[in-house]
Amino acid sequence: MREMLGSRGEVVGVLLVVAASIALIVAAFAFRAGDELAFFVLISAFAAGTTGFGVHIASREARFRRDKR
């Protein structure tokens, strides 16, 4: 059962990607509606999503290497 849960880093990475995806969608609609400041939220949400994906993959790789020993 523990293998299915993953590590803390994997969970945090997924949560960051989900939150960034929601922020990205909301900011895209706000930017389309004419809100100029939403552009910065778009850039930040994209960066946060990319970071979350990296954290998830790095944590998963670390867990695989740790379990392989």
SESEVEX-333853 format. One line per field, with one value per atom (N, C-alpha, C): atom name; x, y, z; residue in three letters. Coordinates in Angstrom, 3 decimals, padded with zeros to 6 digits. Example, Ala and Ser with C-alpha at 12.3 -4.5 7.8 and 13.67 -1.06 7.14 Angstrom:
BEGIN
atom <- N  CA  C  N  CA  C
px <- 013.190  012.300  013.200  012.850  013.670  012.900
py <- -005.690  -004.500  -003.300  -002.250  -001.060  000.030
pz <- 007.800  007.800  007.800  007.080  007.140  007.870
res <- ALA  ALA  ALA  SER  SER  SER
This chain:
BEGIN
atom <- N  CA  C  N  CA  C  N  CA  C  N  CA  C  N  CA  C  N  CA  C  N  CA  C  N  CA  C  N  CA  C  N  CA  C  N  CA  C  N  CA  C  N  CA  C  N  CA  C  N  CA  C  N  CA  C  N  CA  C  N  CA  C  N  CA  C  N  CA  C  N  CA  C  N  CA  C  N  CA  C  N  CA  C  N  CA  C  N  CA  C  N  CA  C  N  CA  C  N  CA  C  N  CA  C  N  CA  C  N  CA  C  N  CA  C  N  CA  C  N  CA  C  N  CA  C  N  CA  C  N  CA  C  N  CA  C  N  CA  C  N  CA  C  N  CA  C  N  CA  C  N  CA  C  N  CA  C  N  CA  C  N  CA  C  N  CA  C  N  CA  C  N  CA  C  N  CA  C  N  CA  C  N  CA  C  N  CA  C  N  CA  C  N  CA  C  N  CA  C  N  CA  C  N  CA  C  N  CA  C  N  CA  C  N  CA  C  N  CA  C  N  CA  C  N  CA  C  N  CA  C  N  CA  C  N  CA  C  N  CA  C
px <- 000.822  000.000  000.866  001.984  002.860  003.397  003.608  004.144  003.187  001.895  000.903  000.795  001.178  001.037  002.103  003.299  004.371  004.990  005.961  006.647  005.968  006.416  005.864  006.118  007.297  007.640  006.754  006.403  005.510  004.138  003.627  002.302  002.324  003.356  003.473  003.593  004.353  004.493  003.173  002.391  001.086  000.147  000.142  -000.728  -000.339  000.945  001.411  001.000  001.077  000.657  -000.843  -001.631  -003.088  -003.442  -002.834  -003.110  -002.672  -001.528  -001.044  -001.942  -002.476  -003.381  -004.655  -005.191  -006.400  -006.108  -004.981  -004.609  -004.364  -003.798  -003.524  -004.816  -005.799  -007.087  -007.795  -007.830  -008.496  -007.787  -006.460  -005.704  -005.865  -005.981  -006.179  -007.508  -008.557  -009.848  -009.815  -009.129  -009.029  -008.234  -007.172  -006.371  -007.163  -007.936  -008.783  -009.852  -010.298  -011.317  -010.731  -009.415  -008.810  -008.004  -007.861  -007.079  -005.595  -004.885  -003.472  -002.596  -002.943  -002.134  -002.228  -003.233  -003.382  -002.252  -001.571  -000.436  000.658  000.906  001.924  001.502  000.213  -000.300  -000.143  -000.361  -000.149  001.295  002.223  003.642  003.988  003.493  003.779  003.164  001.941  001.280  002.006  002.467  003.231  004.527  005.215  006.463  006.203  005.123  004.792  004.437  003.715  003.370  004.589  005.501  006.737  007.579  007.640  008.379  007.746  006.424  005.726  005.962  005.962  006.236  007.656  008.597  009.984  010.154  009.476  009.536  008.956  007.847  007.208  008.133  008.704  009.570  010.841  011.446  012.671  012.403  011.286  010.944  010.650  010.005  009.697  010.983  011.883  013.160  013.960  013.959  014.670  014.066  012.752  012.098  012.443  012.439  012.797  014.234  015.146  016.542  016.700  015.982  016.056  015.491  014.393  013.770  014.557  015.357  016.134  017.260  017.753  018.869  018.523
py <- -001.200  000.000  001.264  001.215  002.380  002.768  001.782  002.066  002.906  002.772  003.509  004.967  005.254  006.613  007.555  007.081  007.933  008.722  009.524  010.319  011.674  012.396  013.730  014.665  014.559  015.406  015.158  013.891  013.568  014.194  014.096  014.650  016.170  016.796  018.259  018.702  017.975  018.305  018.246  017.203  017.074  018.189  018.492  019.570  020.916  021.146  022.391  022.469  021.368  021.345  021.598  020.996  021.192  022.645  023.212  024.611  025.551  025.276  026.115  025.994  024.815  024.631  025.437  025.420  026.203  027.691  028.138  029.550  029.939  029.035  029.309  029.502  028.670  028.790  030.083  030.377  031.604  032.837  032.834  033.980  034.140  033.037  033.126  033.797  033.431  034.077  035.549  035.845  037.237  038.069  037.509  038.231  038.464  037.468  037.602  038.669  038.832  039.834  041.247  041.365  042.682  043.074  042.197  042.501  042.336  043.440  043.409  042.739  042.858  042.254  040.728  040.185  038.729  038.086  038.868  038.330  037.841  038.594  038.193  036.940  036.810  035.592  034.411  034.648  033.591  033.087  034.003  033.633  032.906  033.425  032.808  031.421  031.265  029.961  028.945  029.377  028.473  028.044  029.005  028.683  027.753  028.000  027.143  025.731  025.616  024.298  023.525  024.211  023.574  023.131  023.976  023.633  022.442  022.442  021.327  020.018  020.068  018.866  018.372  019.298  018.925  018.320  018.892  018.354  016.946  016.756  015.442  014.399  014.715  013.767  013.487  014.524  014.328  013.476  013.703  012.913  011.471  011.283  009.922  009.167  009.838  009.212  008.886  009.788  009.537  008.351  008.241  007.110  005.803  005.800  004.583  004.158  005.121  004.791  004.312  004.934  004.548  003.140  002.823  001.511  000.417  000.798  -000.173  -000.768  -000.008  -000.465  -001.673
pz <- 000.000  000.000  000.000  000.687  000.772  -000.608  -001.471  -002.799  -003.629  -003.369  -004.148  -003.709  -002.476  -001.964  -002.505  -002.684  -003.161  -002.027  -002.353  -001.346  -001.187  -000.182  000.057  -001.118  -001.696  -002.837  -004.042  -004.252  -005.368  -005.169  -003.955  -003.658  -003.769  -003.228  -003.309  -004.760  -005.546  -006.962  -007.704  -007.438  -008.098  -007.654  -006.359  -005.870  -006.479  -006.641  -007.257  -008.723  -009.424  -010.829  -010.942  -010.067  -010.106  -009.804  -008.763  -008.417  -009.539  -010.137  -011.234  -012.456  -012.700  -013.841  -013.669  -012.465  -012.191  -012.340  -011.771  -011.883  -013.336  -014.107  -015.517  -016.300  -016.046  -016.740  -016.355  -015.062  -014.601  -015.156  -015.126  -015.630  -017.139  -017.854  -019.306  -019.629  -018.905  -019.129  -018.715  -017.620  -017.177  -018.178  -018.712  -019.696  -020.971  -021.368  -022.565  -022.370  -021.119  -020.817  -020.762  -020.833  -020.887  -019.664  -018.705  -017.507  -017.833  -017.874  -018.261  -017.210  -015.939  -014.878  -014.869  -015.504  -015.555  -016.351  -017.173  -017.924  -016.982  -015.909  -014.942  -014.179  -013.937  -013.299  -014.251  -015.536  -016.530  -016.505  -016.513  -016.493  -015.195  -014.074  -012.774  -012.661  -013.148  -013.083  -013.958  -015.113  -015.975  -015.295  -014.677  -013.972  -012.788  -012.057  -010.914  -011.370  -012.458  -012.983  -013.445  -014.108  -014.553  -013.360  -012.339  -011.128  -010.419  -010.317  -009.680  -010.402  -011.724  -012.511  -012.253  -012.177  -011.892  -010.511  -009.521  -008.157  -008.127  -008.809  -008.838  -009.467  -010.610  -011.315  -010.517  -009.934  -009.154  -007.915  -007.262  -006.076  -006.443  -007.557  -008.011  -008.355  -009.043  -009.387  -008.126  -007.150  -005.894  -005.153  -005.161  -004.491  -005.190  -006.515  -007.250  -006.951  -006.906  -006.609  -005.172  -004.259  -002.852  -002.647  -003.305  -003.159  -003.868  -004.836  -005.598  -004.757  -003.786  -002.950  -002.154
res <- MET  MET  MET  ARG  ARG  ARG  GLU  GLU  GLU  MET  MET  MET  LEU  LEU  LEU  GLY  GLY  GLY  SER  SER  SER  ARG  ARG  ARG  GLY  GLY  GLY  GLU  GLU  GLU  VAL  VAL  VAL  VAL  VAL  VAL  GLY  GLY  GLY  VAL  VAL  VAL  LEU  LEU  LEU  LEU  LEU  LEU  VAL  VAL  VAL  VAL  VAL  VAL  ALA  ALA  ALA  ALA  ALA  ALA  SER  SER  SER  ILE  ILE  ILE  ALA  ALA  ALA  LEU  LEU  LEU  ILE  ILE  ILE  VAL  VAL  VAL  ALA  ALA  ALA  ALA  ALA  ALA  PHE  PHE  PHE  ALA  ALA  ALA  PHE  PHE  PHE  ARG  ARG  ARG  ALA  ALA  ALA  GLY  GLY  GLY  ASP  ASP  ASP  GLU  GLU  GLU  LEU  LEU  LEU  ALA  ALA  ALA  PHE  PHE  PHE  PHE  PHE  PHE  VAL  VAL  VAL  LEU  LEU  LEU  ILE  ILE  ILE  SER  SER  SER  ALA  ALA  ALA  PHE  PHE  PHE  ALA  ALA  ALA  ALA  ALA  ALA  GLY  GLY  GLY  THR  THR  THR  THR  THR  THR  GLY  GLY  GLY  PHE  PHE  PHE  GLY  GLY  GLY  VAL  VAL  VAL  HIS  HIS  HIS  ILE  ILE  ILE  ALA  ALA  ALA  SER  SER  SER  ARG  ARG  ARG  GLU  GLU  GLU  ALA  ALA  ALA  ARG  ARG  ARG  PHE  PHE  PHE  ARG  ARG  ARG  ARG  ARG  ARG  ASP  ASP  ASP  LYS  LYS  LYS  ARG  ARG  ARG
